Amino acid sequence: MRVSYEEMTAQFARVLASRGFDGASAKEAAAIFAQNSLAGVPSHGLNRFPRVVEYLDKGLIDPAVKAECVLSLGALERWDGHQGFGPLSARRAMDRACALARQYGIGLVALGNNNHWMRGGTYGWQAAEQGCIGICWSNTMPNMPAWGGKDCRLGNNPLVLAVPRANGRHVVADLALSQFSYGKLEDCRLHGRPLPVPGGYDAEGSLTTDPAAIEATRRMLPAGYWKGSGLSLCLDLIVTLLSGGPAVHTIGSFPEEVGLSQVFIAIDPARANTPEESERMVEEILADLKASVPIKEGEPVRYPAEREAENIRENRQNGIPVVEEKWAQVLAM
């Protein structure tokens, strides 16, 4: 089953407006969810939408509050999200980081006490659309064991790196620090697909590609094994120090995954290079990558977000593939 982008956006906006969003905010928030599904990431689009509505109904997210700056240090600012709607607060934080980058060459906004930002790549694309290099990350509830441990002490804290291109086909790496995000596990389970490579441990302590088995044990495999474990810890330390917001272990003491801390960095490459110089450097690097000899004939090596750009074109033309169960939930709201 496929649904048009316009229909999906309209239905999301209708539901959000019924939960206290003003008209403009409902449309902006709905577009974020719909764009995630449009790009082929339903785990943070349609599939995640019912859970967010559940949080709204429980009063865990206040759609009326706005994030605000509480400390300004030139190119670095600290903001308080007041546990508002995570994606909108994150968008405003990245917009501010880009504005600071145009003023100082680099801008950093540390946003504490926010809620889940959904798909981190959204904010990498946002920075790239403004001609900025984007770097951002978020902490999460403890949902991944540290390397060598069994119980969850780390977040799979997603890290995003984005590089702009003049043609709009930006390079955006959106990386959960577990081998797969929980959203990806859910998406594979809903479609009855195994993971392409082992993503965690089953009840017997063996590595598995069964998403349901990993969801049951919550023993996610850190990306890069000990490297992902160490990177997750360091990202949590830095985001907590800069934002003054809750750390992973503190978020774990809350009844739900709320009050997250996030960092948004934008860098203006025009301060160091002409636009032509920057474009030449990027295109040379990508051309070299694309010249790789593929392991499988007909399956060329791709750069991060290349497939998403293809998904956007296809799904704009043919409609967005949906899990009928999830779409029916939204229509019934």
ABEGO torsion letter per residue (X at the ends): XBBBAAAAAAAAAAAAAAAGBBAAAAAAAAAAAAAAAAAGBAAABAAAAAAAAAAAAAGABBAABBBBBABBBEABBBBBAGGBBAAAAAAAAAAAAAAAAAAAGBBBBBBBGBBBAEBAAAAAAAAAAAGBBBBBBBBBBBABBBBGBABBABBABBBBBBBBBAAGBBBBBBBBABABBAAAAAAAAAAGBBBABBAEBBAAGBBBABAAAAAAAGBBBBBGEAAAAAAAAAAAAAAAAAAGBBBAAAAAABABBBGBBBBBBBBBAAAABBAAAAAAAAAAAAAAAAABBBABBGBBBBBBGAAAAAAAAAAAAAEBBBBAAAAAAAAAX
